[in-house]
């Protein structure tokens, strides 16, 4: 069987690393795991980040041209269309129409409902995102926060199913070899929410009481100079590693004692899964999305919010190696049970296969 895949926000082939790109790649691996041939239907990026209606019109025209191309060029045996991450800034303007005209099921993975965006500069794109959600035979949601609005606005006969974020691997990596007191942060260096997380980390460090901490930061981007300036007061205790390839990032996780990333407005955050797979406890804000993927042992104190709380959680784990090791074991167990490729593939195909059998 062949499956068409599309990611309107960012194609899995995009040159800039991000959680969205990583998740798109993981989804293609998941679809292929049961023997399907996955076709990347289009690399067209449909994101308008500034509310520019003229740009939205150009993207609509580009999408219409892609629809006509795909209706003609997609192989006849494509049996399913899957799109990842449909929302008001990057609606799926291609998948619903191609699936309708080809007579195949249309599946969405991570789709947001945002009624408040139906007015304002993204009104047209928000309406298109709603229409794509309405057209989906199945919508998979990664977090409980997403489920609430999807349930509220679900169209007749539509299936909603949970698909937790996952890593594209069949088993866990070897347990890490943590360097005592080493903290790790990893995130794109760009304005907005990522920069807000970096600012919160910079405010957390002076509040740490553990004497032997050292922070490594993996990441790069347009705000690199601002990030470097932010951590200049901690020179000697903060190492800026730049953008790491996969092997180097795996080594950084394996040698970390804690993973510190506040997660300001993160949808969920692939870095949390990667750190925990290595047995690295996560210190993050308690917020929707993040709490869906961060394992919390039952004996932990209340989850932190601001810089003072983040520092207290770091100190609480760093001061007791046995406590940190227990948290690491809990994290690995949660990843193995819920956030690896086999579990994701089982969830997806258990939901979609009956739909395909009906259409056969």
C-alpha positions as CSV (number, residue, x, y, z in Angstrom):
1,X,0.0,0.0,0.0
2,X,1.1,3.5,-0.7
3,X,0.5,6.5,1.6
4,X,0.7,10.2,0.7
5,X,2.2,12.4,3.4
6,X,2.3,16.2,3.7
7,X,3.4,18.7,6.3
8,X,2.1,22.2,5.5
9,X,4.0,23.8,8.3
10,X,7.5,22.4,7.5
11,X,8.4,19.6,5.2
12,X,10.6,16.8,6.7
13,X,13.2,17.7,4.1
14,X,13.4,21.4,5.3
15,X,17.1,22.4,6.0
16,X,16.4,24.0,9.3
17,X,16.2,21.7,12.3
18,X,13.1,21.9,14.6
19,X,10.8,19.8,16.5
20,X,8.2,20.0,13.7
21,X,10.7,18.7,11.2
22,X,11.7,15.9,13.6
23,X,8.1,14.9,14.2
24,X,7.3,14.9,10.5
25,X,10.3,12.6,9.8
26,X,9.2,10.3,12.7
27,X,5.7,10.1,11.3
28,X,7.0,9.0,7.9
29,X,9.0,6.3,9.7
30,X,5.9,5.2,11.6
31,X,3.8,4.9,8.4
32,X,6.5,2.9,6.7
33,X,7.1,0.5,9.7
34,X,4.2,-1.8,8.8
35,X,5.3,-2.1,5.2
36,X,3.6,0.9,3.6
37,X,5.4,2.9,0.9
38,X,5.3,6.5,2.0
39,X,5.3,9.2,-0.6
40,X,6.2,12.8,0.4
41,X,3.4,14.3,-1.7
42,X,4.6,17.9,-1.6
43,X,7.4,20.1,0.0
44,X,5.3,23.3,-0.4
45,X,5.4,25.3,2.8
46,X,2.1,27.0,3.6
47,X,3.0,29.0,6.6
48,X,2.2,32.7,6.9
49,X,3.6,33.9,10.2
50,X,2.8,37.6,9.9
51,X,-0.9,37.7,8.9
52,X,-0.1,39.0,5.4
53,X,-3.3,38.5,3.3
54,X,-1.4,39.0,0.1
55,X,1.0,36.3,1.0
56,X,-1.9,34.0,2.0
57,X,-3.4,34.6,-1.5
58,X,-0.1,33.6,-3.1
59,X,0.1,30.5,-1.0
60,X,-3.4,29.6,-1.9
61,X,-2.6,29.8,-5.6
62,X,0.5,27.7,-5.1
63,X,-1.6,25.1,-3.2
64,X,-4.2,25.0,-6.0
65,X,-1.5,24.3,-8.6
66,X,-0.2,21.5,-6.3
67,X,-3.6,20.0,-6.0
68,X,-4.0,19.8,-9.8
69,X,-0.5,18.3,-10.1
70,X,-1.1,15.7,-7.5
71,X,-4.5,14.6,-8.6
72,X,-2.9,13.7,-12.0
73,X,0.5,12.5,-10.8
74,X,-0.1,10.5,-7.6
75,X,0.2,6.8,-8.3
76,X,-3.2,5.1,-8.7
77,X,-2.5,2.8,-5.7
78,X,-2.2,5.6,-3.1
79,X,-4.8,4.4,-0.6
80,X,-4.4,7.0,2.1
81,X,-3.5,10.7,2.6
82,X,-1.9,11.8,5.9
83,X,-1.2,15.4,6.8
84,X,0.7,16.6,9.9
85,X,0.1,19.9,11.8
86,X,-2.8,21.8,10.4
87,X,-3.5,25.2,12.1
88,X,-4.4,28.7,11.4
89,X,-0.9,29.9,10.3
90,X,-0.3,26.9,8.1
91,X,-3.6,25.2,7.0
92,X,-3.6,22.1,4.9
93,X,-4.8,23.6,1.6
94,X,-3.9,20.5,-0.4
95,X,-4.8,17.2,1.4
96,X,-8.6,17.5,1.7
97,X,-9.1,18.3,-1.9
98,X,-6.7,15.7,-3.3
99,X,-8.2,13.0,-1.0
100,X,-11.7,14.0,-2.0
101,X,-11.0,13.9,-5.7
102,X,-9.1,10.6,-5.4
103,X,-11.7,9.0,-3.2
104,X,-9.3,8.1,-0.4
105,X,-9.4,8.6,3.4
106,X,-8.0,11.8,4.7
107,X,-6.2,11.7,8.1
108,X,-4.8,14.6,10.2
109,X,-2.2,14.3,12.9
110,X,-2.1,17.3,15.2
111,X,-4.8,19.7,14.1
112,X,-5.8,22.8,16.0
113,X,-9.2,24.4,16.3
114,X,-9.0,28.2,16.9
115,X,-12.4,29.9,16.5
116,X,-11.0,33.2,17.8
117,X,-8.8,33.4,14.7
118,X,-11.8,33.4,12.3
119,X,-11.6,37.2,12.5
120,X,-8.5,39.3,11.9
121,X,-5.5,38.9,9.6
122,X,-5.5,35.1,9.5
123,X,-9.3,34.8,9.1
124,X,-9.1,33.1,5.7
125,X,-6.4,30.7,6.7
126,X,-8.1,29.9,10.0
127,X,-11.3,29.1,8.1
128,X,-9.2,26.8,5.8
129,X,-7.7,25.1,8.8
130,X,-11.2,24.5,10.2
131,X,-12.4,23.1,6.8
132,X,-9.4,20.7,6.8
133,X,-10.3,19.5,10.3
134,X,-14.0,19.1,9.3
135,X,-12.9,17.0,6.2
136,X,-10.7,14.6,8.1
137,X,-12.0,11.0,8.6
138,X,-9.6,10.7,11.6
139,X,-7.8,13.3,13.6
140,X,-5.0,12.1,15.9
141,X,-4.2,14.4,18.8
142,X,-0.8,14.4,20.7
143,X,-1.9,16.1,23.9
144,X,-5.0,16.3,26.1
145,X,-5.2,20.1,25.5
146,X,-5.7,19.4,21.8
147,X,-8.4,16.9,22.4
148,X,-10.7,19.4,24.2
149,X,-11.3,21.7,21.2
150,X,-11.3,18.8,18.7
151,X,-14.0,17.1,20.7
152,X,-16.0,20.3,20.9
153,X,-16.0,20.9,17.2
154,X,-15.9,17.3,15.9
155,X,-17.8,16.7,12.6
156,X,-20.3,13.9,12.3
157,X,-18.7,10.5,12.0
158,X,-15.2,11.7,12.6
159,X,-12.8,9.6,14.7
160,X,-10.6,11.2,17.3
161,X,-7.7,9.2,18.6
162,X,-4.7,9.9,20.8
163,X,-1.2,9.5,19.2
164,X,1.4,10.6,21.8
165,X,4.6,12.2,20.4
166,X,7.3,9.6,19.9
167,X,10.9,8.9,18.9
168,X,11.7,7.1,15.6
169,X,13.4,4.2,17.3
170,X,12.3,0.7,18.3
171,X,14.1,0.7,21.7
172,X,15.8,3.0,24.1
173,X,19.4,4.0,23.8
174,X,21.9,2.7,26.3
175,X,21.5,4.5,29.7
176,X,23.5,7.7,29.9
177,X,26.8,8.3,31.7
178,X,26.0,11.6,33.5
179,X,28.6,14.0,34.5
180,X,27.7,15.1,38.0
181,X,26.2,18.6,38.1
182,X,26.1,19.0,34.3
183,X,22.9,20.6,33.0
184,X,21.8,20.5,29.4
185,X,19.5,22.8,27.5
186,X,18.7,22.4,23.8
187,X,16.5,24.7,21.6
188,X,16.5,26.9,18.5
189,X,17.8,30.3,19.2
190,X,15.1,32.5,17.7
191,X,12.9,35.4,19.0
192,X,9.7,34.7,20.7
193,X,8.9,31.6,22.8
194,X,12.4,30.0,22.4
195,X,14.1,33.2,23.5
196,X,11.6,33.4,26.5
197,X,12.8,30.0,27.6
198,X,16.4,31.1,27.3
199,X,15.7,34.1,29.4
200,X,14.0,32.0,32.1
201,X,17.1,29.7,32.2
202,X,19.4,32.7,32.6
203,X,17.2,33.8,35.5
204,X,17.3,30.3,37.0
205,X,21.1,29.9,37.1
206,X,21.9,32.5,39.8
207,X,19.2,31.0,42.1
208,X,20.9,27.5,42.1
209,X,22.5,26.6,45.4
210,X,24.2,23.4,44.2
211,X,27.9,24.3,44.0
212,X,29.1,22.2,41.1
213,X,26.7,22.9,38.3
214,X,27.7,23.6,34.7
215,X,25.3,24.3,31.8
216,X,25.8,23.2,28.2
217,X,23.5,24.7,25.6
218,X,22.9,23.0,22.2
219,X,21.4,25.2,19.5
220,X,21.8,27.9,17.0
221,X,19.7,30.4,15.1
222,X,19.1,34.1,14.3
223,X,19.0,35.0,18.0
224,X,22.4,33.4,18.8
225,X,24.1,36.8,19.7
226,X,21.3,37.7,22.1
227,X,21.5,34.3,23.7
228,X,25.3,34.6,24.0
229,X,24.9,38.0,25.7
230,X,22.2,36.6,28.0
231,X,24.7,34.1,29.4
232,X,27.8,36.2,29.4
233,X,27.5,36.9,33.2
234,X,27.9,33.1,33.7
235,X,31.0,32.8,31.6
236,X,33.0,29.8,32.7
237,X,29.9,27.9,33.9
238,X,28.0,27.9,30.6
239,X,29.2,26.3,27.4
240,X,27.5,27.2,24.1
241,X,27.9,24.1,21.8
242,X,26.2,25.5,18.7
243,X,24.1,23.3,16.5
244,X,25.0,19.7,17.0
245,X,24.5,16.8,14.6
246,X,22.6,13.8,15.8
247,X,25.6,11.8,17.1
248,X,26.9,14.8,19.1
249,X,23.5,15.6,20.5
250,X,23.1,12.0,21.6
251,X,26.5,12.3,23.4
252,X,25.3,15.5,25.1
253,X,22.2,13.8,26.4
254,X,24.1,10.8,27.6
255,X,26.5,13.0,29.7
256,X,23.8,15.3,31.2
257,X,22.8,15.0,34.8
258,X,19.6,17.1,34.2
259,X,17.8,18.5,31.2
260,X,16.7,22.1,31.8
261,X,14.3,23.6,29.3
262,X,11.3,25.7,30.7
263,X,9.2,25.1,27.6
264,X,7.5,28.4,27.2
265,X,4.4,27.8,25.0
266,X,5.8,24.5,23.8
267,X,3.2,22.2,22.2
268,X,5.0,19.3,23.7
269,X,8.7,19.3,22.8
270,X,10.6,16.5,21.2
271,X,13.7,17.3,23.2
272,X,12.0,16.2,26.4
273,X,11.5,12.7,24.9
274,X,15.1,12.5,23.7
275,X,16.5,13.5,27.1
276,X,14.3,11.1,29.0
277,X,15.1,8.2,26.7
278,X,18.7,8.5,27.9
279,X,17.5,8.6,31.5
280,X,18.0,12.3,32.0
281,X,15.4,13.9,34.3
282,X,13.6,16.9,32.9
283,X,13.1,20.2,34.7
284,X,10.4,22.2,33.0
285,X,7.4,24.4,33.6
286,X,4.1,22.8,34.5
287,X,2.0,23.6,31.5
288,X,-0.3,21.9,29.0
289,X,1.5,19.9,26.4
290,X,4.7,19.7,28.4
291,X,3.1,17.7,31.2
292,X,1.9,15.2,28.6
293,X,5.5,14.1,27.8
294,X,7.5,14.8,31.0
295,X,7.4,11.8,33.4
296,X,7.0,12.8,37.1
297,X,7.7,10.3,39.8
298,X,4.9,10.3,42.4
299,X,7.3,11.5,45.2
300,X,8.4,14.6,43.4
301,X,7.6,18.0,45.0
302,X,5.2,20.3,43.2
303,X,6.3,21.1,39.6
304,X,7.9,24.5,39.2
305,X,6.7,27.5,37.3
306,X,9.1,30.5,37.5
307,X,12.8,30.8,37.8
308,X,12.9,30.2,41.6
309,X,10.8,27.1,41.2
310,X,13.0,25.7,38.4
311,X,16.1,26.3,40.5
312,X,14.5,24.5,43.5
313,X,13.7,21.5,41.4
314,X,17.2,21.4,39.9
315,X,18.8,21.6,43.4
316,X,16.4,18.9,44.7
317,X,17.6,16.5,42.1
318,X,21.2,17.4,42.1
319,X,21.7,17.2,45.8
320,X,20.7,13.5,45.9
321,X,22.2,11.2,43.2
322,X,19.9,8.4,44.2
323,X,16.9,10.6,43.7
324,X,18.1,11.7,40.3
325,X,18.7,8.1,39.3
326,X,15.2,7.1,40.3
327,X,13.8,10.0,38.3
328,X,15.9,8.9,35.3
329,X,14.6,5.3,35.5
330,X,11.0,6.6,35.7
331,X,11.6,8.7,32.6
332,X,13.1,5.8,30.6
333,X,10.2,3.5,31.6
334,X,7.6,6.1,30.4
335,X,9.4,6.6,27.1
336,X,9.6,2.8,26.5
337,X,5.9,2.3,27.2
338,X,4.4,5.3,25.4
339,X,6.8,7.2,23.2
340,X,8.6,4.8,20.8
341,X,8.0,3.8,17.2
342,X,6.3,0.4,17.9
343,X,3.7,1.8,20.2
344,X,2.9,4.7,17.8
345,X,2.6,2.4,14.8
346,X,0.2,0.1,16.7
347,X,-2.0,3.0,17.7
348,X,-2.1,4.5,14.3
349,X,-2.8,1.4,12.2
350,X,-5.3,0.0,14.8
351,X,-7.4,3.2,14.1
352,X,-6.9,3.6,10.4
353,X,-6.9,0.0,9.1
354,X,-10.7,-0.5,9.6
355,X,-11.3,2.7,7.6
356,X,-9.2,1.4,4.7
357,X,-11.0,-2.0,4.8
358,X,-14.4,-0.2,4.4
359,X,-13.1,1.8,1.4
360,X,-11.5,-1.3,-0.2
